[in-house]
Amino acid sequence: MKKSLLLLTITGSVFMFSGCATLFGGGGEQTIAINANSEKRVPISVSYADGEFIEKTYAPATISVERKHSDIIIKPLNDKCQKKVVKKKFNKYTYWNILGFPGGMLLSSTTDASTGAMWKYDKSVNIDCSK
Protein backbone atom coordinates (compact mmCIF):
# COMPACT_ATOMS: atom_id res chain seq x y z
CA MET A 1 0.00 0.00 0.00
CA LYS A 2 2.81 2.42 0.91
CA LYS A 3 4.67 1.63 -2.30
CA SER A 4 1.55 2.27 -4.39
CA LEU A 5 0.96 5.60 -2.66
CA LEU A 6 4.59 6.59 -3.11
CA LEU A 7 4.51 5.66 -6.81
CA LEU A 8 1.27 7.59 -7.30
CA THR A 9 2.73 10.64 -5.53
CA ILE A 10 5.91 10.59 -7.61
CA THR A 11 4.02 10.13 -10.88
CA GLY A 12 1.58 12.90 -10.02
CA SER A 13 4.43 15.24 -9.08
CA VAL A 14 6.23 14.62 -12.36
CA PHE A 15 3.15 15.63 -14.34
CA MET A 16 2.24 18.48 -12.00
CA PHE A 17 5.68 20.08 -12.11
CA SER A 18 6.33 19.42 -15.82
CA GLY A 19 4.70 21.51 -18.50
CA CYS A 20 3.01 19.94 -21.48
CA ALA A 21 5.22 21.79 -23.96
CA THR A 22 8.26 20.56 -22.04
CA LEU A 23 7.04 16.95 -22.09
CA PHE A 24 5.31 16.71 -25.48
CA GLY A 25 6.21 19.81 -27.49
CA GLY A 26 9.93 19.31 -27.97
CA GLY A 27 11.37 20.63 -24.74
CA GLY A 28 13.71 23.59 -24.46
CA GLU A 29 15.82 22.89 -27.56
CA GLN A 30 15.05 22.67 -31.26
CA THR A 31 16.88 22.08 -34.53
CA ILE A 32 16.48 24.42 -37.49
CA ALA A 33 17.47 23.55 -41.06
CA ILE A 34 18.92 26.57 -42.87
CA ASN A 35 18.98 26.54 -46.68
CA ALA A 36 20.05 29.12 -49.25
CA ASN A 37 19.15 29.46 -52.91
CA SER A 38 22.80 29.67 -53.90
CA GLU A 39 25.06 27.33 -55.84
CA LYS A 40 27.83 27.90 -53.29
CA ARG A 41 27.81 27.45 -49.54
CA VAL A 42 26.88 30.68 -47.79
CA PRO A 43 28.76 31.78 -44.64
CA ILE A 44 26.26 32.84 -41.96
CA SER A 45 26.23 34.15 -38.41
CA VAL A 46 23.32 33.07 -36.21
CA SER A 47 22.30 34.94 -33.06
CA TYR A 48 19.28 35.79 -30.95
CA ALA A 49 17.65 39.20 -31.45
CA ASP A 50 18.86 40.20 -27.98
CA GLY A 51 22.45 39.90 -29.29
CA GLU A 52 23.40 36.52 -27.81
CA PHE A 53 25.61 34.68 -30.32
CA ILE A 54 24.64 31.13 -31.33
CA GLU A 55 27.17 30.10 -33.98
CA LYS A 56 28.88 30.77 -37.31
CA THR A 57 28.49 28.13 -39.99
CA TYR A 58 27.77 27.67 -43.69
CA ALA A 59 24.31 27.24 -45.23
CA PRO A 60 22.96 24.71 -45.90
CA ALA A 61 23.21 23.67 -42.27
CA THR A 62 21.22 22.27 -39.39
CA ILE A 63 21.72 24.05 -36.09
CA SER A 64 20.50 23.37 -32.57
CA VAL A 65 19.08 26.32 -30.63
CA GLU A 66 17.58 26.90 -27.23
CA ARG A 67 13.97 27.97 -27.34
CA LYS A 68 13.74 31.45 -25.87
CA HIS A 69 11.50 34.49 -25.73
CA SER A 70 13.60 35.95 -28.54
CA ASP A 71 13.63 35.86 -32.35
CA ILE A 72 16.65 34.42 -34.18
CA ILE A 73 18.62 36.44 -36.73
CA ILE A 74 20.48 34.68 -39.51
CA LYS A 75 22.92 37.10 -41.09
CA PRO A 76 24.77 36.06 -44.26
CA LEU A 77 28.40 37.17 -44.19
CA ASN A 78 28.37 38.19 -47.84
CA ASP A 79 26.54 40.95 -49.70
CA LYS A 80 24.66 38.67 -52.07
CA CYS A 81 22.17 37.25 -49.54
CA GLN A 82 19.53 38.85 -47.36
CA LYS A 83 19.26 38.67 -43.59
CA LYS A 84 16.53 36.36 -42.28
CA VAL A 85 14.63 36.80 -39.01
CA VAL A 86 13.13 33.61 -37.58
CA LYS A 87 10.20 34.69 -35.41
CA LYS A 88 9.39 32.90 -32.17
CA LYS A 89 5.92 31.39 -32.05
CA PHE A 90 3.76 30.23 -29.17
CA ASN A 91 3.99 26.44 -28.75
CA LYS A 92 0.44 25.04 -28.90
CA TYR A 93 1.25 22.38 -26.30
CA THR A 94 1.38 25.11 -23.67
CA TYR A 95 -2.42 25.39 -23.98
CA TRP A 96 -2.67 21.88 -22.52
CA ASN A 97 -1.54 23.36 -19.20
CA ILE A 98 -4.68 25.49 -19.14
CA LEU A 99 -6.93 22.59 -20.15
CA GLY A 100 -5.21 20.19 -17.77
CA PHE A 101 -5.83 19.70 -14.10
CA PRO A 102 -6.26 23.03 -12.24
CA GLY A 103 -3.66 22.38 -9.54
CA GLY A 104 -0.85 22.00 -12.05
CA MET A 105 -1.80 24.84 -14.38
CA LEU A 106 0.34 27.51 -12.74
CA LEU A 107 3.26 25.19 -12.04
CA SER A 108 3.20 23.61 -15.50
CA SER A 109 3.04 26.97 -17.26
CA THR A 110 5.95 28.19 -15.17
CA THR A 111 7.98 25.12 -16.15
CA ASP A 112 7.30 25.71 -19.86
CA ALA A 113 8.23 29.38 -19.54
CA SER A 114 11.46 28.71 -17.62
CA THR A 115 12.66 25.97 -20.01
CA GLY A 116 11.72 27.99 -23.09
CA ALA A 117 9.42 25.18 -24.26
CA MET A 118 6.47 27.54 -24.55
CA TRP A 119 8.14 28.98 -27.69
CA LYS A 120 9.07 27.37 -30.99
CA TYR A 121 10.67 28.32 -34.30
CA ASP A 122 10.11 27.21 -37.88
CA LYS A 123 11.78 23.85 -38.54
CA SER A 124 13.41 25.14 -41.71
CA VAL A 125 14.20 28.55 -43.18
CA ASN A 126 15.42 29.72 -46.58
CA ILE A 127 17.91 32.53 -47.15
CA ASP A 128 17.32 34.56 -50.30
CA CYS A 129 20.50 35.00 -52.36
CA SER A 130 18.89 36.30 -55.54
CA LYS A 131 20.21 39.88 -55.27
Z-matrix of the N, CA and C atoms (Angstrom, degrees):
N
C 1 1.445
C 2 1.532 1 110.66
N 3 1.353 2 116.50 1 -43.95
C 4 1.454 3 120.27 2 -179.59
C 5 1.522 4 111.08 3 -65.69
N 6 1.338 5 116.41 4 -37.70
C 7 1.460 6 119.80 5 179.27
C 8 1.528 7 110.80 6 -66.16
N 9 1.314 8 116.85 7 -40.12
C 10 1.465 9 120.82 8 179.20
C 11 1.517 10 110.76 9 -64.16
N 12 1.316 11 116.93 10 -42.61
C 13 1.462 12 121.79 11 179.05
C 14 1.520 13 110.44 12 -65.46
N 15 1.313 14 117.09 13 -41.65
C 16 1.458 15 121.54 14 178.44
C 17 1.526 16 110.65 15 -63.73
N 18 1.319 17 117.33 16 -44.91
C 19 1.464 18 121.88 17 178.53
C 20 1.525 19 111.11 18 -62.25
N 21 1.319 20 116.48 19 -43.08
C 22 1.464 21 121.55 20 178.34
C 23 1.532 22 110.69 21 -63.48
N 24 1.307 23 117.57 22 -41.32
C 25 1.468 24 122.12 23 179.32
C 26 1.525 25 110.81 24 -64.93
N 27 1.315 26 117.25 25 -44.69
C 28 1.464 27 121.03 26 179.94
C 29 1.531 28 110.43 27 -65.01
N 30 1.314 29 117.16 28 -46.01
C 31 1.466 30 120.93 29 179.75
C 32 1.524 31 110.92 30 -62.12
N 33 1.305 32 116.75 31 -44.53
C 34 1.464 33 120.57 32 178.21
C 35 1.516 34 112.21 33 -62.30
N 36 1.328 35 116.82 34 -39.81
C 37 1.465 36 120.96 35 179.27
C 38 1.522 37 111.89 36 -65.57
N 39 1.317 38 116.37 37 -39.42
C 40 1.468 39 120.10 38 178.90
C 41 1.526 40 109.81 39 -59.63
N 42 1.315 41 117.42 40 -46.40
C 43 1.457 42 119.94 41 -179.51
C 44 1.527 43 112.14 42 -73.82
N 45 1.314 44 117.43 43 -32.27
C 46 1.460 45 120.48 44 -178.94
C 47 1.522 46 111.52 45 -71.18
N 48 1.340 47 117.15 46 -37.74
C 49 1.446 48 120.91 47 -177.05
C 50 1.526 49 113.22 48 -96.09
N 51 1.313 50 118.49 49 3.27
C 52 1.462 51 122.14 50 177.59
C 53 1.514 52 109.07 51 -115.41
N 54 1.312 53 116.08 52 131.51
C 55 1.452 54 120.26 53 179.49
C 56 1.509 55 111.42 54 -79.57
N 57 1.323 56 115.33 55 154.09
C 58 1.467 57 120.16 56 -179.43
C 59 1.521 58 112.36 57 -63.35
N 60 1.332 59 117.22 58 -39.11
C 61 1.465 60 119.10 59 178.83
C 62 1.526 61 110.78 60 -67.98
N 63 1.328 62 116.96 61 -30.47
C 64 1.457 63 120.63 62 177.05
C 65 1.523 64 110.16 63 -70.10
N 66 1.331 65 116.68 64 -42.26
C 67 1.465 66 120.88 65 -178.11
C 68 1.527 67 113.10 66 -77.84
N 69 1.333 68 117.00 67 -46.03
C 70 1.470 69 120.59 68 -169.63
C 71 1.528 70 114.34 69 -112.73
N 72 1.308 71 118.37 70 -17.58
C 73 1.458 72 121.30 71 -172.95
C 74 1.510 73 115.48 72 -100.73
N 75 1.316 74 118.18 73 17.52
C 76 1.454 75 120.42 74 174.58
C 77 1.507 76 115.63 75 106.03
N 78 1.312 77 118.04 76 -8.71
C 79 1.459 78 119.78 77 177.90
C 80 1.513 79 112.93 78 76.17
N 81 1.314 80 116.60 79 -157.78
C 82 1.452 81 122.44 80 -174.72
C 83 1.512 82 115.28 81 -91.26
N 84 1.332 83 118.29 82 0.74
C 85 1.466 84 121.29 83 178.14
C 86 1.516 85 110.49 84 -126.77
N 87 1.315 86 115.83 85 157.49
C 88 1.460 87 121.43 86 -179.37
C 89 1.524 88 108.99 87 -152.74
N 90 1.327 89 115.94 88 151.07
C 91 1.461 90 120.36 89 173.41
C 92 1.530 91 108.85 90 -103.00
N 93 1.312 92 114.97 91 145.07
C 94 1.463 93 122.07 92 178.41
C 95 1.523 94 108.00 93 -128.52
N 96 1.325 95 116.84 94 127.84
C 97 1.462 96 122.05 95 175.30
C 98 1.529 97 107.66 96 -89.07
N 99 1.321 98 116.30 97 127.16
C 100 1.461 99 121.68 98 -179.49
C 101 1.520 100 108.36 99 -113.68
N 102 1.329 101 115.90 100 122.02
C 103 1.466 102 122.17 101 179.78
C 104 1.519 103 109.10 102 -120.51
N 105 1.323 104 116.42 103 159.11
C 106 1.458 105 121.85 104 177.00
C 107 1.521 106 108.68 105 -138.54
N 108 1.335 107 115.84 106 141.96
C 109 1.465 108 119.05 107 178.33
C 110 1.532 109 109.60 108 -86.52
N 111 1.322 110 114.43 109 65.34
C 112 1.451 111 122.59 110 -178.60
C 113 1.523 112 108.42 111 -135.57
N 114 1.325 113 116.10 112 148.72
C 115 1.459 114 119.84 113 178.03
C 116 1.523 115 111.21 114 -75.75
N 117 1.325 116 116.99 115 -23.48
C 118 1.455 117 122.25 116 -179.77
C 119 1.524 118 109.92 117 -106.55
N 120 1.316 119 115.70 118 158.62
C 121 1.462 120 119.80 119 174.64
C 122 1.522 121 109.14 120 -66.85
N 123 1.316 122 115.99 121 140.80
C 124 1.458 123 121.47 122 -175.50
C 125 1.534 124 109.46 123 -108.90
N 126 1.351 125 117.71 124 121.38
C 127 1.464 126 119.17 125 176.03
C 128 1.529 127 109.95 126 -70.78
N 129 1.335 128 116.58 127 132.98
C 130 1.461 129 120.94 128 -177.86
C 131 1.526 130 110.64 129 -135.80
N 132 1.326 131 113.95 130 153.75
C 133 1.457 132 121.91 131 172.57
C 134 1.527 133 106.63 132 -117.42
N 135 1.326 134 116.28 133 130.97
C 136 1.459 135 121.06 134 -176.96
C 137 1.521 136 108.54 135 -117.45
N 138 1.344 137 116.03 136 129.06
C 139 1.465 138 120.47 137 178.84
C 140 1.524 139 109.89 138 -149.58
N 141 1.314 140 115.55 139 165.00
C 142 1.459 141 120.30 140 174.04
C 143 1.526 142 108.36 141 -80.21
N 144 1.313 143 117.31 142 157.63
C 145 1.463 144 121.94 143 -179.24
C 146 1.523 145 111.88 144 -62.45
N 147 1.329 146 117.47 145 -24.17
C 148 1.468 147 120.42 146 178.12
C 149 1.527 148 112.15 147 -78.83
N 150 1.343 149 117.80 148 0.50
C 151 1.459 150 122.27 149 176.24
C 152 1.516 151 115.07 150 101.90
N 153 1.320 152 118.03 151 -10.90
C 154 1.469 153 120.24 152 -179.15
C 155 1.531 154 109.77 153 -68.43
N 156 1.325 155 115.72 154 124.56
C 157 1.468 156 122.54 155 -178.27
C 158 1.525 157 110.66 156 -74.18
N 159 1.332 158 116.45 157 139.12
C 160 1.467 159 121.54 158 176.16
C 161 1.520 160 109.42 159 -104.66
N 162 1.345 161 116.96 160 -62.99
C 163 1.463 162 119.62 161 177.12
C 164 1.521 163 111.80 162 -172.41
N 165 1.338 164 114.97 163 163.15
C 166 1.466 165 122.33 164 170.57
C 167 1.515 166 106.28 165 -109.36
N 168 1.330 167 116.06 166 137.54
C 169 1.456 168 120.64 167 -179.75
C 170 1.529 169 108.47 168 -158.02
N 171 1.300 170 116.82 169 -168.32
C 172 1.457 171 122.55 170 177.78
C 173 1.527 172 109.20 171 -122.17
N 174 1.337 173 115.98 172 132.72
C 175 1.475 174 120.25 173 175.21
C 176 1.519 175 107.48 174 -85.65
N 177 1.317 176 118.46 175 138.27
C 178 1.465 177 127.40 176 7.24
C 179 1.525 178 112.03 177 -76.00
N 180 1.334 179 114.59 178 144.23
C 181 1.461 180 121.00 179 -179.01
C 182 1.522 181 109.87 180 -155.09
N 183 1.300 182 115.23 181 161.50
C 184 1.459 183 121.80 182 170.98
C 185 1.514 184 106.20 183 -122.23
N 186 1.331 185 116.05 184 122.94
C 187 1.456 186 120.48 185 -178.37
C 188 1.523 187 110.22 186 -117.83
N 189 1.302 188 115.81 187 156.10
C 190 1.458 189 122.06 188 176.52
C 191 1.527 190 107.52 189 -108.60
N 192 1.332 191 116.28 190 129.37
C 193 1.462 192 121.40 191 -179.03
C 194 1.522 193 110.48 192 -128.55
N 195 1.314 194 114.92 193 155.11
C 196 1.455 195 120.19 194 171.78
C 197 1.525 196 107.39 195 -83.07
N 198 1.304 197 116.28 196 138.89
C 199 1.456 198 119.82 197 174.92
C 200 1.524 199 107.66 198 -76.66
N 201 1.322 200 115.16 199 128.45
C 202 1.459 201 121.02 200 -176.47
C 203 1.522 202 109.44 201 -141.10
N 204 1.312 203 114.80 202 170.79
C 205 1.462 204 121.73 203 174.95
C 206 1.531 205 107.89 204 -85.24
N 207 1.336 206 115.54 205 53.77
C 208 1.454 207 121.49 206 -176.90
C 209 1.527 208 109.55 207 -154.23
N 210 1.336 209 116.36 208 140.76
C 211 1.459 210 120.38 209 174.47
C 212 1.526 211 108.78 210 -71.57
N 213 1.342 212 115.61 211 166.15
C 214 1.461 213 121.71 212 177.83
C 215 1.526 214 108.29 213 -114.96
N 216 1.320 215 115.90 214 135.59
C 217 1.466 216 121.07 215 179.60
C 218 1.521 217 108.84 216 -111.63
N 219 1.317 218 114.99 217 125.05
C 220 1.466 219 121.41 218 176.40
C 221 1.526 220 106.05 219 -108.65
N 222 1.317 221 115.48 220 113.31
C 223 1.458 222 120.71 221 -175.71
C 224 1.525 223 109.85 222 -113.46
N 225 1.336 224 117.13 223 112.45
C 226 1.467 225 119.89 224 175.16
C 227 1.531 226 109.92 225 -64.44
N 228 1.312 227 116.61 226 142.48
C 229 1.454 228 121.07 227 -178.18
C 230 1.526 229 111.95 228 -95.55
N 231 1.324 230 115.76 229 24.28
C 232 1.457 231 121.22 230 171.59
C 233 1.522 232 108.34 231 -133.59
N 234 1.318 233 116.97 232 167.53
C 235 1.464 234 120.76 233 -175.40
C 236 1.525 235 113.25 234 -86.58
N 237 1.310 236 118.00 235 -4.51
C 238 1.456 237 120.64 236 -174.35
C 239 1.534 238 113.00 237 -86.36
N 240 1.312 239 117.90 238 -16.31
C 241 1.466 240 121.41 239 -175.18
C 242 1.524 241 110.70 240 -116.85
N 243 1.319 242 115.02 241 154.68
C 244 1.460 243 120.56 242 -178.27
C 245 1.524 244 111.76 243 -97.35
N 246 1.313 245 114.80 244 147.74
C 247 1.466 246 121.83 245 176.59
C 248 1.529 247 109.14 246 -64.25
N 249 1.322 248 116.16 247 145.43
C 250 1.464 249 121.97 248 179.68
C 251 1.522 250 108.85 249 -124.75
N 252 1.335 251 116.54 250 131.23
C 253 1.461 252 121.66 251 175.58
C 254 1.522 253 107.56 252 -106.58
N 255 1.319 254 116.35 253 123.23
C 256 1.459 255 122.50 254 177.92
C 257 1.528 256 106.62 255 -98.62
N 258 1.320 257 115.84 256 108.97
C 259 1.469 258 121.64 257 -175.52
C 260 1.528 259 110.80 258 -76.08
N 261 1.317 260 115.39 259 140.93
C 262 1.466 261 120.08 260 172.53
C 263 1.527 262 107.47 261 -73.51
N 264 1.315 263 115.60 262 147.70
C 265 1.461 264 121.97 263 177.99
C 266 1.513 265 108.41 264 -130.75
N 267 1.319 266 115.93 265 153.64
C 268 1.457 267 121.23 266 179.11
C 269 1.523 268 108.91 267 -73.57
N 270 1.331 269 117.51 268 128.54
C 271 1.458 270 122.61 269 -179.65
C 272 1.529 271 109.03 270 -77.63
N 273 1.316 272 116.96 271 120.13
C 274 1.469 273 121.90 272 -174.64
C 275 1.530 274 112.94 273 -60.13
N 276 1.309 275 118.24 274 -23.81
C 277 1.465 276 120.61 275 179.98
C 278 1.530 277 111.94 276 -66.48
N 279 1.315 278 117.00 277 -20.51
C 280 1.459 279 120.07 278 178.02
C 281 1.524 280 110.78 279 -64.77
N 282 1.332 281 117.78 280 -28.69
C 283 1.469 282 120.85 281 177.39
C 284 1.527 283 111.49 282 -61.40
N 285 1.311 284 117.86 283 -27.50
C 286 1.468 285 121.07 284 -179.83
C 287 1.524 286 110.57 285 -61.89
N 288 1.326 287 117.19 286 -28.03
C 289 1.466 288 119.71 287 176.77
C 290 1.526 289 110.56 288 -61.28
N 291 1.324 290 116.04 289 -40.03
C 292 1.460 291 121.39 290 -178.95
C 293 1.520 292 110.50 291 -70.83
N 294 1.328 293 116.17 292 -38.75
C 295 1.465 294 120.67 293 -178.79
C 296 1.522 295 112.41 294 -80.62
N 297 1.319 296 116.34 295 -16.87
C 298 1.465 297 121.00 296 -177.23
C 299 1.509 298 111.87 297 -74.46
N 300 1.314 299 115.08 298 -164.62
C 301 1.458 300 119.57 299 -177.38
C 302 1.526 301 110.45 300 -67.67
N 303 1.349 302 117.05 301 137.43
C 304 1.467 303 121.80 302 -172.85
C 305 1.525 304 114.80 303 -58.37
N 306 1.307 305 119.30 304 -36.00
C 307 1.456 306 121.17 305 -177.76
C 308 1.513 307 113.09 306 -64.54
N 309 1.314 308 117.67 307 -29.90
C 310 1.456 309 120.96 308 -176.93
C 311 1.508 310 114.26 309 -95.41
N 312 1.334 311 117.37 310 -5.68
C 313 1.460 312 120.52 311 -174.18
C 314 1.531 313 111.83 312 -57.84
N 315 1.301 314 117.89 313 -51.90
C 316 1.456 315 121.03 314 -178.34
C 317 1.520 316 111.11 315 -66.22
N 318 1.311 317 117.27 316 -44.94
C 319 1.463 318 120.91 317 -178.89
C 320 1.521 319 111.49 318 -66.55
N 321 1.326 320 117.41 319 -42.30
C 322 1.463 321 120.86 320 -179.40
C 323 1.519 322 111.31 321 -66.20
N 324 1.319 323 117.01 322 -42.11
C 325 1.463 324 120.37 323 179.01
C 326 1.520 325 110.69 324 -63.92
N 327 1.314 326 116.60 325 -38.31
C 328 1.457 327 121.16 326 177.91
C 329 1.522 328 110.57 327 -64.29
N 330 1.328 329 117.20 328 -40.17
C 331 1.467 330 121.19 329 177.93
C 332 1.523 331 110.10 330 -62.15
N 333 1.337 332 117.61 331 -47.12
C 334 1.464 333 120.52 332 179.58
C 335 1.525 334 111.40 333 -62.06
N 336 1.317 335 117.31 334 -39.45
C 337 1.463 336 120.50 335 179.51
C 338 1.523 337 111.39 336 -67.62
N 339 1.331 338 117.52 337 -42.29
C 340 1.468 339 120.02 338 -176.80
C 341 1.528 340 112.75 339 -73.05
N 342 1.328 341 118.12 340 -29.29
C 343 1.468 342 120.13 341 178.18
C 344 1.519 343 112.03 342 -86.61
N 345 1.327 344 117.60 343 -11.75
C 346 1.458 345 121.55 344 -176.55
C 347 1.514 346 112.70 345 85.76
N 348 1.323 347 117.92 346 -2.03
C 349 1.466 348 121.79 347 -175.31
C 350 1.522 349 113.06 348 -67.29
N 351 1.327 350 117.97 349 -15.48
C 352 1.456 351 118.69 350 179.85
C 353 1.540 352 111.78 351 -75.90
N 354 1.344 353 117.03 352 -4.88
C 355 1.460 354 122.07 353 177.86
C 356 1.515 355 109.59 354 -115.79
N 357 1.322 356 116.34 355 157.87
C 358 1.462 357 121.26 356 174.24
C 359 1.520 358 108.75 357 -149.76
N 360 1.318 359 115.04 358 164.84
C 361 1.463 360 122.65 359 179.06
C 362 1.525 361 108.74 360 -124.37
N 363 1.328 362 116.49 361 164.42
C 364 1.462 363 119.46 362 173.60
C 365 1.520 364 108.59 363 -59.43
N 366 1.334 365 116.23 364 146.34
C 367 1.470 366 120.62 365 -179.01
C 368 1.519 367 112.10 366 -74.20
N 369 1.332 368 116.58 367 -26.12
C 370 1.460 369 120.19 368 177.11
C 371 1.524 370 109.82 369 -145.23
N 372 1.324 371 115.33 370 148.34
C 373 1.462 372 121.64 371 178.77
C 374 1.527 373 108.60 372 -135.23
N 375 1.322 374 115.45 373 154.19
C 376 1.461 375 121.62 374 179.75
C 377 1.521 376 109.29 375 -120.11
N 378 1.310 377 116.36 376 131.67
C 379 1.457 378 122.55 377 176.34
C 380 1.523 379 107.47 378 -95.22
N 381 1.338 380 115.80 379 131.87
C 382 1.457 381 121.30 380 -179.18
C 383 1.526 382 109.73 381 -88.44
N 384 1.327 383 115.61 382 118.44
C 385 1.470 384 122.01 383 178.97
C 386 1.516 385 110.69 384 -117.63
N 387 1.315 386 117.31 385 34.64
C 388 1.471 387 119.98 386 -175.02
C 389 1.531 388 112.57 387 -97.23
N 390 1.312 389 117.98 388 12.85
C 391 1.472 390 120.84 389 179.11
C 392 1.506 391 110.81 390 -58.26
